[in-house]
Amino acid sequence: MTTPAYEDDNIFAKILRGEIPAVKLYEDDDTLAFMDVMPQAPGHLLVIPKSPSRNLLDADPEVLARTIPVVQKLAKAARKAFDADGVFIAQFNEPAAGQTVFHLHFHVIPRHEGQVLKPHSGGMEDMDVLKANAEKIRAAL
Ligand code: 5GP
């Protein structure tokens, strides 16, 4: 089974082109990290490669090799910022697996013992809350 072609009208491609805003956390030549607007827990962020791929299945392994260290960097910062017990990393491939935005991204979600996650792609968070949480993560980077 083949992976469908990348389409550059997806929301993360628009964020990368600066066509829509995002609460940004970190950027380098290859990657961008920003807050998820529908967080499953406080501090939920996304790391994306700048290079286009639909998901993990069609990604260039060299792009993955440059992205994972940034996922680690942001996971450590999010854990520190929220004094979390653990960090959940998630990545979905194709709609059957839960993917809703078709530009490769890694979810980074700080977790606390006993805390129940909110639903995936649930309600929009208040922008002031997202900005305050982003400030905590930036300070921990
Ligand atoms: P997926 O289901 O594709 O793994 O996850 C897509 C994620 O993107 C969801 O967690 C959803 O909350 C988030 N998301 C959807 N639209 C936007 C947006 O416009 N901006 C940001 N920052 N996140 C988004």
Backbone and ligand atoms as CSV (ligand in chain L), in Angstrom:
chain,resi,resn,atom,element,x,y,z
A,1,MET,N,N,0.851,-1.200,0.000
A,1,MET,CA,C,0.000,0.000,0.000
A,1,MET,C,C,0.892,1.258,0.000
A,2,THR,N,N,0.592,2.209,-0.891
A,2,THR,CA,C,1.441,3.405,-0.976
A,2,THR,C,C,0.875,4.528,-0.101
A,3,THR,N,N,1.788,5.400,0.322
A,3,THR,CA,C,1.380,6.582,1.079
A,3,THR,C,C,0.969,7.661,0.081
A,4,PRO,N,N,-0.197,8.312,0.283
A,4,PRO,CA,C,-0.607,9.374,-0.652
A,4,PRO,C,C,0.436,10.483,-0.722
A,5,ALA,N,N,0.411,11.240,-1.818
A,5,ALA,CA,C,1.385,12.325,-2.005
A,5,ALA,C,C,1.172,13.439,-0.980
A,6,TYR,N,N,2.261,14.127,-0.656
A,6,TYR,CA,C,2.204,15.299,0.225
A,6,TYR,C,C,1.431,16.418,-0.458
A,7,GLU,N,N,0.562,17.090,0.320
A,7,GLU,CA,C,-0.183,18.250,-0.212
A,7,GLU,C,C,0.167,19.465,0.634
A,8,ASP,N,N,0.601,20.557,-0.036
A,8,ASP,CA,C,1.148,21.688,0.728
A,8,ASP,C,C,0.090,22.701,1.175
A,9,ASP,N,N,-1.188,22.290,1.145
A,9,ASP,CA,C,-2.229,23.176,1.691
A,9,ASP,C,C,-2.601,22.776,3.123
A,10,ASN,N,N,-1.824,21.885,3.743
A,10,ASN,CA,C,-2.127,21.498,5.127
A,10,ASN,C,C,-1.738,22.616,6.086
A,11,ILE,N,N,-2.319,22.568,7.291
A,11,ILE,CA,C,-2.202,23.679,8.240
A,11,ILE,C,C,-0.753,23.901,8.706
A,12,PHE,N,N,0.030,22.836,8.826
A,12,PHE,CA,C,1.415,23.015,9.294
A,12,PHE,C,C,2.300,23.594,8.186
A,13,ALA,N,N,2.003,23.253,6.938
A,13,ALA,CA,C,2.721,23.887,5.821
A,13,ALA,C,C,2.422,25.386,5.820
A,14,LYS,N,N,1.188,25.737,6.137
A,14,LYS,CA,C,0.814,27.161,6.192
A,14,LYS,C,C,1.539,27.863,7.348
A,15,ILE,N,N,1.681,27.170,8.480
A,15,ILE,CA,C,2.452,27.740,9.605
A,15,ILE,C,C,3.902,27.945,9.167
A,16,LEU,N,N,4.479,26.953,8.493
A,16,LEU,CA,C,5.876,27.069,8.045
A,16,LEU,C,C,6.060,28.228,7.071
A,17,ARG,N,N,5.054,28.494,6.244
A,17,ARG,CA,C,5.153,29.601,5.282
A,17,ARG,C,C,4.778,30.942,5.898
A,18,GLY,N,N,4.370,30.909,7.180
A,18,GLY,CA,C,4.001,32.154,7.856
A,18,GLY,C,C,2.623,32.668,7.449
A,19,GLU,N,N,1.812,31.798,6.871
A,19,GLU,CA,C,0.476,32.223,6.415
A,19,GLU,C,C,-0.547,32.226,7.543
A,20,ILE,N,N,-0.314,31.393,8.557
A,20,ILE,CA,C,-1.166,31.440,9.754
A,20,ILE,C,C,-0.251,31.432,10.978
A,21,PRO,N,N,-0.728,32.023,12.086
A,21,PRO,CA,C,0.138,32.148,13.261
A,21,PRO,C,C,0.283,30.841,14.042
A,22,ALA,N,N,1.332,30.790,14.841
A,22,ALA,CA,C,1.526,29.681,15.783
A,22,ALA,C,C,2.288,30.234,16.973
A,23,VAL,N,N,2.083,29.625,18.131
A,23,VAL,CA,C,2.850,30.003,19.322
A,23,VAL,C,C,4.141,29.188,19.271
A,24,LYS,N,N,5.194,29.824,18.763
A,24,LYS,CA,C,6.436,29.109,18.486
A,24,LYS,C,C,7.307,28.968,19.740
A,25,LEU,N,N,8.035,27.834,19.769
A,25,LEU,CA,C,8.889,27.522,20.919
A,25,LEU,C,C,10.357,27.471,20.548
A,26,TYR,N,N,10.621,26.927,19.374
A,26,TYR,CA,C,12.007,26.658,18.969
A,26,TYR,C,C,12.032,26.517,17.456
A,27,GLU,N,N,13.114,27.002,16.847
A,27,GLU,CA,C,13.259,26.853,15.398
A,27,GLU,C,C,14.732,26.727,15.063
A,28,ASP,N,N,15.059,25.843,14.148
A,28,ASP,CA,C,16.405,25.823,13.575
A,28,ASP,C,C,16.267,25.605,12.065
A,29,ASP,N,N,17.354,25.317,11.374
A,29,ASP,CA,C,17.293,25.202,9.913
A,29,ASP,C,C,16.348,24.096,9.447
A,30,ASP,N,N,16.202,23.068,10.270
A,30,ASP,CA,C,15.486,21.864,9.838
A,30,ASP,C,C,14.141,21.645,10.509
A,31,THR,N,N,13.906,22.278,11.646
A,31,THR,CA,C,12.715,21.942,12.441
A,31,THR,C,C,12.051,23.187,13.030
A,32,LEU,N,N,10.776,23.002,13.413
A,32,LEU,CA,C,10.023,24.031,14.132
A,32,LEU,C,C,9.217,23.337,15.221
A,33,ALA,N,N,9.182,23.935,16.411
A,33,ALA,CA,C,8.349,23.434,17.512
A,33,ALA,C,C,7.389,24.541,17.921
A,34,PHE,N,N,6.132,24.164,18.155
A,34,PHE,CA,C,5.110,25.146,18.531
A,34,PHE,C,C,4.042,24.457,19.370
A,35,MET,N,N,3.224,25.280,20.036
A,35,MET,CA,C,2.188,24.738,20.908
A,35,MET,C,C,1.051,24.150,20.080
A,36,ASP,N,N,0.512,23.013,20.554
A,36,ASP,CA,C,-0.705,22.445,19.961
A,36,ASP,C,C,-1.887,23.283,20.455
A,37,VAL,N,N,-2.738,23.731,19.531
A,37,VAL,CA,C,-3.861,24.603,19.932
A,37,VAL,C,C,-4.981,23.853,20.648
A,38,MET,N,N,-4.968,22.515,20.555
A,38,MET,CA,C,-5.980,21.714,21.268
A,38,MET,C,C,-5.242,20.734,22.180
A,39,PRO,N,N,-4.580,21.266,23.217
A,39,PRO,CA,C,-3.690,20.420,24.028
A,39,PRO,C,C,-4.445,19.323,24.771
A,40,GLN,N,N,-3.821,18.149,24.818
A,40,GLN,CA,C,-4.381,17.038,25.586
A,40,GLN,C,C,-3.972,17.121,27.048
A,41,ALA,N,N,-2.966,17.957,27.332
A,41,ALA,CA,C,-2.529,18.260,28.691
A,41,ALA,C,C,-1.741,19.565,28.593
A,42,PRO,N,N,-1.627,20.317,29.699
A,42,PRO,CA,C,-0.838,21.555,29.639
A,42,PRO,C,C,0.583,21.276,29.147
A,43,GLY,N,N,1.043,22.098,28.205
A,43,GLY,CA,C,2.395,21.942,27.683
A,43,GLY,C,C,2.470,21.095,26.427
A,44,HIS,N,N,1.340,20.574,25.951
A,44,HIS,CA,C,1.324,19.755,24.723
A,44,HIS,C,C,1.873,20.590,23.566
A,45,LEU,N,N,2.934,20.098,22.953
A,45,LEU,CA,C,3.571,20.821,21.846
A,45,LEU,C,C,3.805,19.867,20.683
A,46,LEU,N,N,4.147,20.435,19.550
A,46,LEU,CA,C,4.402,19.661,18.331
A,46,LEU,C,C,5.770,20.021,17.781
A,47,VAL,N,N,6.482,19.020,17.294
A,47,VAL,CA,C,7.759,19.244,16.600
A,47,VAL,C,C,7.579,18.766,15.161
A,48,ILE,N,N,7.902,19.632,14.205
A,48,ILE,CA,C,7.787,19.246,12.790
A,48,ILE,C,C,9.112,19.499,12.064
A,49,PRO,N,N,9.438,18.633,11.112
A,49,PRO,CA,C,10.549,18.958,10.211
A,49,PRO,C,C,10.049,20.002,9.209
A,50,LYS,N,N,10.933,20.850,8.739
A,50,LYS,CA,C,10.546,21.828,7.717
A,50,LYS,C,C,10.384,21.147,6.355
A,51,SER,N,N,11.154,20.107,6.151
A,51,SER,CA,C,11.097,19.364,4.900
A,51,SER,C,C,9.736,18.665,4.794
A,52,PRO,N,N,9.090,18.736,3.614
A,52,PRO,CA,C,7.751,18.160,3.505
A,52,PRO,C,C,7.736,16.641,3.470
A,53,SER,N,N,6.956,16.052,4.364
A,53,SER,CA,C,6.547,14.655,4.205
A,53,SER,C,C,5.194,14.533,4.866
A,54,ARG,N,N,4.405,13.591,4.397
A,54,ARG,CA,C,3.033,13.443,4.891
A,54,ARG,C,C,3.029,12.899,6.322
A,55,ASN,N,N,3.935,11.957,6.560
A,55,ASN,CA,C,4.064,11.359,7.896
A,55,ASN,C,C,5.369,10.558,7.932
A,56,LEU,N,N,5.491,9.702,8.934
A,56,LEU,CA,C,6.729,8.925,9.095
A,56,LEU,C,C,6.996,7.998,7.909
A,57,LEU,N,N,5.935,7.543,7.268
A,57,LEU,CA,C,6.055,6.493,6.251
A,57,LEU,C,C,6.755,6.968,4.984
A,58,ASP,N,N,6.626,8.267,4.660
A,58,ASP,CA,C,7.279,8.773,3.443
A,58,ASP,C,C,8.428,9.734,3.781
A,59,ALA,N,N,8.823,9.783,5.031
A,59,ALA,CA,C,9.877,10.728,5.440
A,59,ALA,C,C,11.260,10.204,5.057
A,60,ASP,N,N,12.139,11.151,4.729
A,60,ASP,CA,C,13.544,10.833,4.462
A,60,ASP,C,C,14.215,10.490,5.804
A,61,PRO,N,N,14.865,9.345,5.912
A,61,PRO,CA,C,15.515,8.980,7.185
A,61,PRO,C,C,16.486,10.052,7.686
A,62,GLU,N,N,17.108,10.790,6.767
A,62,GLU,CA,C,18.027,11.853,7.214
A,62,GLU,C,C,17.265,12.996,7.882
A,63,VAL,N,N,16.064,13.248,7.417
A,63,VAL,CA,C,15.214,14.263,8.048
A,63,VAL,C,C,14.826,13.785,9.452
A,64,LEU,N,N,14.474,12.523,9.556
A,64,LEU,CA,C,14.130,11.955,10.870
A,64,LEU,C,C,15.312,12.071,11.823
A,65,ALA,N,N,16.505,11.820,11.299
A,65,ALA,CA,C,17.709,11.868,12.144
A,65,ALA,C,C,17.970,13.278,12.669
A,66,ARG,N,N,17.537,14.287,11.921
A,66,ARG,CA,C,17.715,15.666,12.396
A,66,ARG,C,C,16.549,16.113,13.280
A,67,THR,N,N,15.418,15.419,13.184
A,67,THR,CA,C,14.219,15.839,13.928
A,67,THR,C,C,14.179,15.251,15.342
A,68,ILE,N,N,14.578,13.991,15.468
A,68,ILE,CA,C,14.431,13.323,16.773
A,68,ILE,C,C,15.237,14.017,17.892
A,69,PRO,N,N,16.461,14.510,17.630
A,69,PRO,CA,C,17.151,15.236,18.708
A,69,PRO,C,C,16.378,16.474,19.172
A,70,VAL,N,N,15.610,17.078,18.256
A,70,VAL,CA,C,14.805,18.249,18.647
A,70,VAL,C,C,13.588,17.795,19.467
A,71,VAL,N,N,13.020,16.642,19.107
A,71,VAL,CA,C,11.940,16.080,19.930
A,71,VAL,C,C,12.464,15.840,21.352
A,72,GLN,N,N,13.673,15.289,21.440
A,72,GLN,CA,C,14.262,15.041,22.767
A,72,GLN,C,C,14.482,16.349,23.531
A,73,LYS,N,N,14.995,17.349,22.836
A,73,LYS,CA,C,15.274,18.648,23.463
A,73,LYS,C,C,13.984,19.266,24.023
A,74,LEU,N,N,12.924,19.215,23.226
A,74,LEU,CA,C,11.649,19.796,23.657
A,74,LEU,C,C,11.000,18.943,24.744
A,75,ALA,N,N,11.162,17.618,24.670
A,75,ALA,CA,C,10.605,16.743,25.711
A,75,ALA,C,C,11.246,17.036,27.061
A,76,LYS,N,N,12.561,17.249,27.050
A,76,LYS,CA,C,13.256,17.571,28.306
A,76,LYS,C,C,12.786,18.920,28.838
A,77,ALA,N,N,12.647,19.898,27.931
A,77,ALA,CA,C,12.223,21.234,28.368
A,77,ALA,C,C,10.793,21.202,28.901
A,78,ALA,N,N,9.893,20.467,28.212
A,78,ALA,CA,C,8.495,20.401,28.651
A,78,ALA,C,C,8.396,19.696,30.004
A,79,ARG,N,N,9.215,18.660,30.175
A,79,ARG,CA,C,9.190,17.953,31.458
A,79,ARG,C,C,9.611,18.877,32.593
A,80,LYS,N,N,10.696,19.620,32.351
A,80,LYS,CA,C,11.204,20.549,33.356
A,80,LYS,C,C,10.182,21.667,33.616
A,81,ALA,N,N,9.629,22.222,32.553
A,81,ALA,CA,C,8.728,23.364,32.682
A,81,ALA,C,C,7.480,23.031,33.488
A,82,PHE,N,N,7.004,21.789,33.362
A,82,PHE,CA,C,5.754,21.406,34.036
A,82,PHE,C,C,6.003,20.435,35.185
A,83,ASP,N,N,7.283,20.261,35.550
A,83,ASP,CA,C,7.643,19.357,36.633
A,83,ASP,C,C,6.911,18.016,36.449
A,84,ALA,N,N,6.933,17.504,35.208
A,84,ALA,CA,C,6.139,16.328,34.862
A,84,ALA,C,C,6.805,15.039,35.340
A,85,ASP,N,N,5.962,14.033,35.607
A,85,ASP,CA,C,6.476,12.710,35.991
A,85,ASP,C,C,7.009,11.961,34.778
A,86,GLY,N,N,6.450,12.271,33.608
A,86,GLY,CA,C,6.880,11.611,32.384
A,86,GLY,C,C,6.498,12.455,31.175
A,87,VAL,N,N,6.905,11.995,30.008
A,87,VAL,CA,C,6.569,12.704,28.766
A,87,VAL,C,C,6.110,11.677,27.743
A,88,PHE,N,N,4.958,11.941,27.174
A,88,PHE,CA,C,4.367,11.068,26.150
A,88,PHE,C,C,4.726,11.630,24.776
A,89,ILE,N,N,5.320,10.790,23.920
A,89,ILE,CA,C,5.612,11.177,22.538
A,89,ILE,C,C,4.668,10.362,21.646
A,90,ALA,N,N,3.932,11.049,20.779
A,90,ALA,CA,C,2.987,10.347,19.906
A,90,ALA,C,C,3.161,10.811,18.470
A,91,GLN,N,N,2.862,9.922,17.563
A,91,GLN,CA,C,3.022,10.250,16.138
A,91,GLN,C,C,2.112,9.300,15.362
A,92,PHE,N,N,1.150,9.872,14.611
A,92,PHE,CA,C,0.121,9.080,13.938
A,92,PHE,C,C,0.336,9.079,12.424
A,93,ASN,N,N,0.101,7.947,11.804
A,93,ASN,CA,C,0.304,7.807,10.359
A,93,ASN,C,C,-0.975,7.353,9.671
A,94,GLU,N,N,-1.568,8.277,8.915
A,94,GLU,CA,C,-2.796,8.050,8.144
A,94,GLU,C,C,-4.044,8.093,9.054
A,95,PRO,N,N,-5.176,8.426,8.459
A,95,PRO,CA,C,-6.407,8.614,9.232
A,95,PRO,C,C,-6.775,7.412,10.102
A,96,ALA,N,N,-6.544,6.213,9.600
A,96,ALA,CA,C,-6.909,5.024,10.383
A,96,ALA,C,C,-6.159,4.961,11.708
A,97,ALA,N,N,-4.990,5.626,11.745
A,97,ALA,CA,C,-4.184,5.644,12.968
A,97,ALA,C,C,-4.414,6.917,13.773
A,98,GLY,N,N,-5.302,7.786,13.305
A,98,GLY,CA,C,-5.624,8.999,14.063
A,98,GLY,C,C,-5.025,10.272,13.510
A,99,GLN,N,N,-4.287,10.200,12.390
A,99,GLN,CA,C,-3.667,11.413,11.840
A,99,GLN,C,C,-4.734,12.326,11.236
A,100,THR,N,N,-4.645,13.619,11.586
A,100,THR,CA,C,-5.607,14.596,11.056
A,100,THR,C,C,-4.931,15.713,10.269
A,101,VAL,N,N,-3.636,15.949,10.516
A,101,VAL,CA,C,-2.891,16.968,9.768
A,101,VAL,C,C,-1.760,16.240,9.042
A,102,PHE,N,N,-1.679,16.465,7.720
A,102,PHE,CA,C,-0.824,15.600,6.903
A,102,PHE,C,C,0.505,16.258,6.531
A,103,HIS,N,N,1.209,16.681,7.589
A,103,HIS,CA,C,2.623,17.070,7.527
A,103,HIS,C,C,3.215,16.414,8.773
A,104,LEU,N,N,4.286,15.644,8.589
A,104,LEU,CA,C,4.849,14.878,9.708
A,104,LEU,C,C,5.010,15.731,10.968
A,105,HIS,N,N,4.540,15.210,12.089
A,105,HIS,CA,C,4.704,15.919,13.378
A,105,HIS,C,C,4.769,14.912,14.516
A,106,PHE,N,N,5.496,15.322,15.539
A,106,PHE,CA,C,5.621,14.539,16.765
A,106,PHE,C,C,4.942,15.316,17.882
A,107,HIS,N,N,4.008,14.651,18.581
A,107,HIS,CA,C,3.377,15.236,19.760
A,107,HIS,C,C,4.304,15.029,20.964
A,108,VAL,N,N,4.474,16.065,21.769
A,108,VAL,CA,C,5.238,15.975,23.019
A,108,VAL,C,C,4.291,16.439,24.121
A,109,ILE,N,N,3.943,15.521,25.037
A,109,ILE,CA,C,2.917,15.828,26.047
A,109,ILE,C,C,3.445,15.490,27.443
A,110,PRO,N,N,3.658,16.517,28.287
A,110,PRO,CA,C,4.058,16.245,29.669
A,110,PRO,C,C,2.952,15.459,30.384
A,111,ARG,N,N,3.334,14.462,31.179
A,111,ARG,CA,C,2.339,13.633,31.883
A,111,ARG,C,C,2.604,13.629,33.377
A,112,HIS,N,N,1.520,13.621,34.132
A,112,HIS,CA,C,1.600,13.511,35.589
A,112,HIS,C,C,0.860,12.254,36.032
A,113,GLU,N,N,1.383,11.602,37.068
A,113,GLU,CA,C,0.752,10.390,37.595
A,113,GLU,C,C,-0.725,10.649,37.855
A,114,GLY,N,N,-1.590,9.781,37.340
A,114,GLY,CA,C,-3.016,9.858,37.653
A,114,GLY,C,C,-3.795,10.873,36.834
A,115,GLN,N,N,-3.085,11.700,36.045
A,115,GLN,CA,C,-3.767,12.726,35.239
A,115,GLN,C,C,-4.332,12.093,33.966
A,116,VAL,N,N,-5.599,12.324,33.707
A,116,VAL,CA,C,-6.239,11.778,32.507
A,116,VAL,C,C,-6.037,12.752,31.353
A,117,LEU,N,N,-5.612,12.222,30.197
A,117,LEU,CA,C,-5.425,13.081,29.019
A,117,LEU,C,C,-6.774,13.535,28.471
A,118,LYS,N,N,-6.843,14.765,27.988
A,118,LYS,CA,C,-8.033,15.225,27.264
A,118,LYS,C,C,-8.057,14.535,25.897
A,119,PRO,N,N,-9.205,14.536,25.218
A,119,PRO,CA,C,-9.282,13.863,23.915
A,119,PRO,C,C,-8.351,14.478,22.877
A,120,HIS,N,N,-7.899,13.644,21.955
A,120,HIS,CA,C,-7.089,14.071,20.813
A,120,HIS,C,C,-7.926,15.019,19.944
A,121,SER,N,N,-7.330,16.174,19.561
A,121,SER,CA,C,-8.042,17.184,18.766
A,121,SER,C,C,-9.376,17.560,19.411
A,122,GLY,N,N,-9.348,17.767,20.734
A,122,GLY,CA,C,-10.552,18.184,21.477
A,122,GLY,C,C,-10.741,19.691,21.367
A,123,GLY,N,N,-10.998,20.356,22.500
A,123,GLY,CA,C,-11.312,21.782,22.455
A,123,GLY,C,C,-10.086,22.677,22.314
A,124,MET,N,N,-10.314,23.844,21.720
A,124,MET,CA,C,-9.257,24.860,21.580
A,124,MET,C,C,-8.932,25.459,22.956
A,125,GLU,N,N,-7.642,25.615,23.230
A,125,GLU,CA,C,-7.202,26.252,24.484
A,125,GLU,C,C,-7.206,27.769,24.309
A,126,ASP,N,N,-7.425,28.467,25.411
A,126,ASP,CA,C,-7.348,29.923,25.429
A,126,ASP,C,C,-5.927,30.371,25.025
A,127,MET,N,N,-5.828,31.357,24.144
A,127,MET,CA,C,-4.528,31.786,23.614
A,127,MET,C,C,-3.597,32.288,24.721
A,128,ASP,N,N,-4.142,32.976,25.726
A,128,ASP,CA,C,-3.294,33.468,26.819
A,128,ASP,C,C,-2.683,32.309,27.611
A,129,VAL,N,N,-3.457,31.230,27.769
A,129,VAL,CA,C,-2.939,30.049,28.480
A,129,VAL,C,C,-1.825,29.404,27.651
A,130,LEU,N,N,-2.052,29.278,26.336
A,130,LEU,CA,C,-1.020,28.696,25.463
A,130,LEU,C,C,0.264,29.521,25.520
A,131,LYS,N,N,0.111,30.840,25.478
A,131,LYS,CA,C,1.293,31.712,25.498
A,131,LYS,C,C,2.037,31.605,26.828
A,132,ALA,N,N,1.297,31.520,27.925
A,132,ALA,CA,C,1.934,31.398,29.256
A,132,ALA,C,C,2.668,30.056,29.360
A,133,ASN,N,N,2.043,28.987,28.851
A,133,ASN,CA,C,2.696,27.673,28.896
A,133,ASN,C,C,3.929,27.647,27.992
A,134,ALA,N,N,3.832,28.317,26.851
A,134,ALA,CA,C,4.976,28.390,25.940
A,134,ALA,C,C,6.144,29.121,26.603
A,135,GLU,N,N,5.842,30.151,27.332
A,135,GLU,CA,C,6.890,30.920,28.017
A,135,GLU,C,C,7.646,30.031,29.008
A,136,LYS,N,N,6.902,29.174,29.712
A,136,LYS,CA,C,7.532,28.243,30.666
A,136,LYS,C,C,8.473,27.288,29.933
A,137,ILE,N,N,8.022,26.781,28.783
A,137,ILE,CA,C,8.850,25.817,28.027
A,137,ILE,C,C,10.087,26.515,27.464
A,138,ARG,N,N,9.894,27.712,26.913
A,138,ARG,CA,C,11.053,28.457,26.371
A,138,ARG,C,C,12.086,28.704,27.467
A,139,ALA,N,N,11.618,29.022,28.664
A,139,ALA,CA,C,12.534,29.297,29.781
A,139,ALA,C,C,13.317,28.047,30.173
A,140,ALA,N,N,12.742,26.867,29.902
A,140,ALA,CA,C,13.392,25.606,30.286
A,140,ALA,C,C,14.291,25.048,29.185
A,141,LEU,N,N,14.282,25.678,28.011
A,141,LEU,CA,C,15.090,25.177,26.899
A,141,LEU,C,C,16.587,25.423,27.133
L,1,5GP,P1,P,-2.655,14.473,14.346
L,1,5GP,O1,O,-4.020,13.917,14.611
L,1,5GP,O2,O,-2.525,14.790,12.883
L,1,5GP,O3,O,-1.545,13.659,14.881
L,1,5GP,O4,O,-2.573,15.791,15.199
L,1,5GP,C1,C,-2.754,17.079,14.712
L,1,5GP,C2,C,-2.618,17.999,15.900
L,1,5GP,O5,O,-2.578,19.308,15.406
L,1,5GP,C3,C,-3.778,17.914,16.897
L,1,5GP,O6,O,-3.271,17.623,18.183
L,1,5GP,C4,C,-4.420,19.275,16.813
L,1,5GP,O7,O,-4.853,19.735,18.072
L,1,5GP,C5,C,-3.313,20.140,16.262
L,1,5GP,N1,N,-3.753,21.250,15.446
L,1,5GP,C6,C,-4.752,21.245,14.520
L,1,5GP,N2,N,-4.845,22.450,13.915
L,1,5GP,C7,C,-3.879,23.228,14.465
L,1,5GP,C8,C,-3.471,24.587,14.245
L,1,5GP,O8,O,-4.030,25.325,13.435
L,1,5GP,N3,N,-2.421,25.043,14.993
L,1,5GP,C9,C,-1.780,24.261,15.900
L,1,5GP,N4,N,-0.772,24.816,16.582
L,1,5GP,N5,N,-2.141,22.982,16.144
L,1,5GP,C10,C,-3.167,22.471,15.426
